[in-house]
Amino acid sequence: MIIKKFQGKSEAEAVESAKKELGNGVVIMNVRNVKRKGLFSFLMPQFTEVTVALEEESERTAALKKETAMPPVAVPPPRREVKRAELPAPDEGEVLVRGDAESLEENKNDNHAIEEKLDSLHVLLEQQLQKPEEPGTALEEKESELERFMKLLYNTMLNNEVSEQYANQIIDEIEKANKPDIPFDYVLANIYQKMILKFGKPVEIEPAEKGPKVVFFVGPTGVGKTTTIAKIASRFSVEQEKKVVLFTADTYRIAAAEQLRTYASIMEVPFRVIYSEDEMKQSLNDFKDYDFILVDTAGHSHQNDAQREIMSGFIHSVDDLAEREVYLVLSATTKYRDLINIADTYASITEFKLIFTKLDETMTLGNLLNIKLYTGAPLSYVTCGQNVPDDIEDFNPQKTVKQLLGGKKS
């Protein structure tokens, strides 16, 4: 395994340097901006450092021979202990996965300090409400301050791309509970709590009661399924010391399989390419002593009926053999109408939970609420970058609602 760092004025330039030296088979493991050093460094622009990995030819050849042969029935060798330091270290300021104790403390603080979490929204509301009325407006036509307050909340949700249908629903529910001269703080706290309840409690992947938990990751191409699987595998394998194996049923894109194979090699967990339902069943038996079997699937057009049937066959092939879950991976940058079509397609195959990726590539998170309410599926994880294993966290409804209501992005 070759792991090497390359630098350039941009990510594209650094990656191009890596490909020139190591070939097109490199897998990007980490991207970060680096400040220059020296006396006049503050006058010089930052450069980009890319960490890439490449399997050596002997390793790749041996792995391919192993995949094409009949899968062994013998139990795989025990997983070697992996130290955290072997994975790319997070840069200062990067998003880290929060521990359970910290999550509980944050939730406790949220319940006691809603106004503090929405300070920026308060300032905006006060500025809007203090604007003088336009001359010539009849007294009976003037809106009450509460009506203006509700209208501002509504427009703030729309600006964050919450669907009109759901924004109207939320405002209607709040207005029905309002009384004349009710304090704004009470209204704000009410809508904040109501939206948190609509998101519901995030659902994490938990071990099966007996045997391995088989987890399928489905979704369209380009949303970051493979990288997301690597992040979750690292959480289980490195942080929780669980026995994890990675499968890929994506036989359409060689690059995706190679990328997942590289991640598996770095984490020192088994990896296997699955070509048929029978191989899925046999491989499940081969790794029956493991805690988690994480399965990458081929991304495809939601309009392709043939590929949808193949996907359904793989997922349901383990129904009577193991406990399974399906996670639909979606990009937060995808248009709402397209997200609806994607969700409808996979809902026709099986029930699923939701993972949203690329939160760092958009300023509006309304689609998280839209798809949650449209599908009724629980939200699980969100990702906010390409770095493995750090750029993933449990979905945080409080933080998301704060942003949807105009709070600062934290």
Rosetta blueprint (number, residue, H / E / L):
1 M L
2 I E
3 I E
4 K E
5 K E
6 F E
7 Q E
8 G E
9 K L
10 S L
11 E H
12 A H
13 E H
14 A H
15 V H
16 E H
17 S H
18 A H
19 K H
20 K H
21 E H
22 L H
23 G L
24 N L
25 G L
26 V L
27 V E
28 I E
29 M E
30 N E
31 V E
32 R E
33 N E
34 V E
35 K L
36 R L
37 K L
38 G L
39 L L
40 F L
41 S H
42 F H
43 L H
44 M L
45 P L
46 Q L
47 F E
48 T E
49 E E
50 V E
51 T E
52 V E
53 A E
54 L E
55 E L
56 E L
57 E H
58 S H
59 E H
60 R H
61 T H
62 A H
63 A H
64 L H
65 K H
66 K H
67 E H
68 T H
69 A L
70 M L
71 P L
72 P L
73 V L
74 A L
75 V L
76 P L
77 P L
78 P L
79 R L
80 R L
81 E L
82 V L
83 K L
84 R H
85 A H
86 E H
87 L L
88 P L
89 A L
90 P L
91 D L
92 E L
93 G L
94 E L
95 V L
96 L L
97 V L
98 R L
99 G L
100 D H
101 A H
102 E H
103 S H
104 L H
105 E H
106 E H
107 N H
108 K H
109 N H
110 D H
111 N H
112 H H
113 A L
114 I H
115 E H
116 E H
117 K H
118 L L
119 D H
120 S H
121 L H
122 H H
123 V H
124 L H
125 L H
126 E H
127 Q H
128 Q H
129 L H
130 Q L
131 K L
132 P L
133 E L
134 E L
135 P L
136 G L
137 T L
138 A L
139 L H
140 E H
141 E H
142 K L
143 E L
144 S L
145 E H
146 L H
147 E H
148 R H
149 F H
150 M H
151 K H
152 L H
153 L H
154 Y H
155 N H
156 T H
157 M H
158 L H
159 N H
160 N L
161 E L
162 V L
163 S L
164 E H
165 Q H
166 Y H
167 A H
168 N H
169 Q H
170 I H
171 I H
172 D H
173 E H
174 I H
175 E H
176 K H
177 A H
178 N L
179 K L
180 P L
181 D L
182 I L
183 P L
184 F H
185 D H
186 Y H
187 V H
188 L H
189 A H
190 N H
191 I H
192 Y H
193 Q H
194 K H
195 M H
196 I H
197 L H
198 K H
199 F H
200 G L
201 K L
202 P L
203 V L
204 E L
205 I L
206 E L
207 P L
208 A L
209 E L
210 K L
211 G L
212 P L
213 K E
214 V E
215 V E
216 F E
217 F E
218 V E
219 G L
220 P L
221 T L
222 G L
223 V L
224 G L
225 K H
226 T H
227 T H
228 T H
229 I H
230 A H
231 K H
232 I H
233 A H
234 S H
235 R H
236 F H
237 S H
238 V H
239 E H
240 Q L
241 E L
242 K L
243 K L
244 V E
245 V E
246 L E
247 F E
248 T E
249 A L
250 D L
251 T L
252 Y L
253 R L
254 I H
255 A H
256 A H
257 A H
258 E H
259 Q H
260 L H
261 R H
262 T H
263 Y H
264 A H
265 S H
266 I H
267 M H
268 E L
269 V L
270 P L
271 F E
272 R E
273 V E
274 I L
275 Y L
276 S L
277 E H
278 D H
279 E H
280 M H
281 K H
282 Q H
283 S H
284 L H
285 N H
286 D H
287 F L
288 K L
289 D L
290 Y L
291 D L
292 F E
293 I E
294 L E
295 V E
296 D E
297 T L
298 A L
299 G L
300 H L
301 S L
302 H L
303 Q L
304 N L
305 D H
306 A H
307 Q H
308 R H
309 E H
310 I H
311 M H
312 S H
313 G H
314 F H
315 I H
316 H H
317 S L
318 V L
319 D L
320 D L
321 L L
322 A L
323 E E
324 R E
325 E E
326 V E
327 Y E
328 L E
329 V E
330 L E
331 S E
332 A L
333 T L
334 T L
335 K L
336 Y H
337 R H
338 D H
339 L H
340 I H
341 N H
342 I H
343 A H
344 D H
345 T H
346 Y H
347 A H
348 S L
349 I L
350 T L
351 E L
352 F L
353 K E
354 L E
355 I E
356 F E
357 T E
358 K L
359 L H
360 D H
361 E H
362 T L
363 M L
364 T L
365 L L
366 G H
367 N H
368 L H
369 L H
370 N H
371 I H
372 K H
373 L H
374 Y H
375 T H
376 G L
377 A L
378 P L
379 L E
380 S E
381 Y E
382 V E
383 T E
384 C L
385 G L
386 Q L
387 N L
388 V L
389 P L
390 D L
391 D L
392 I E
393 E E
394 D E
395 F L
396 N L
397 P H
398 Q H
399 K H
400 T H
401 V H
402 K H
403 Q H
404 L H
405 L L
406 G L
407 G L
408 K L
409 K L
410 S L
